Amino acid sequence: MQMALLFARKGLGSVEPNPAVGCVIVKGDTILGTGFHERFGEAHAEVNALADCKARGNDPAGATMYVTLEPCSHTGKTPPCSQAVINAKIARVVIAAEDPTDLAGGGIEMLKQAGIEVEVGLCRDEAEKLNAPFYKYARTGLPWVIVKWAQSKDGYLARKNAATEGNWISNEQSRADVHKLRKRTQAILTGVDTVIADNPKLTVRIEAEAIDRPPLRVVVDSQLRIPPDCHLVMVPDAPTIVVTTARTAQAETEKVQNLRDAGIEVLPVPAYEDHCDLGEALILLGARGIQQLLIEAGPTLITELLNQNLADEVRIYIAPFTLGANGTASASETMKTLANRQELKDVKIDTFDTDICIRGYLEVIPKPLA
């Protein structure tokens, strides 16, 4: 199963919003075939592992299949994997975790009815962590929210003289990693202040790789201040939504129409303390099938997401220099307003040349009563 999990990880970045799944077929001490779900819309892990058996000249009849997720039972972009397993006369299937979706679930029962021995739960925690966004979305309908930022060693997210020096904090290797992260998500969200200050494109740019499903670009803009000549409006590399309050949408009908004429969707949400209700925005994005949402914003919006316990994962890229008086957008100063202490679990630290990246899942620690 550990080998199956290693194979599953190879699909990350190419299969989303599908889960990453790996499969190993064994008879005795011999591995007959291996496979993983390689690309969205293409064959699943079980089918690829069975194909690998055939390519090696191995007969899977009577073998044991180890798979990290319950084989699907429905016909979608591909035929049901459970039927392929039955047709191959596999004798035993060991499954790490059940499929939580109504559509694809039911494979375990289908296998049992065909007389196949089924075991469930081996390495369950690892399998569910591997596909945490998939499980959260299936169980709640809400996106998995990844908050990402880059900062200097002294905690600044931007430079005051960005116009002359550029606003990159992280190095080229870190930025390449961010583009891989963008590729995994279905939407990237930022705030209007970031759009005004940085004029980002929020697209996936990976050398020699075509992006056939660019993530949706989402701007939180309670007063519709988005510049009409910014990249998100003028460069149609990806679809864009502007989230604003229902009150602003009703009052600023000309701005709304101008955005719509430019191909930008305007999404009204209720107001929360004169700003957009972020929780409601996540519900609406989830209803559109957004399973993973990447936040690339300034410290104010990031802090608000953390304060409302709306974030699931954090990635912080730290560059090995200080900005001092040339720094602006201080993460440390803004985040002093957090209502509760935020701790990361399952922390991993990566290095990208001279940068380091800290990433982990969020755990909110309530403040003790006075």
Disulfide bonds with the S-S distance in Angstrom:
none
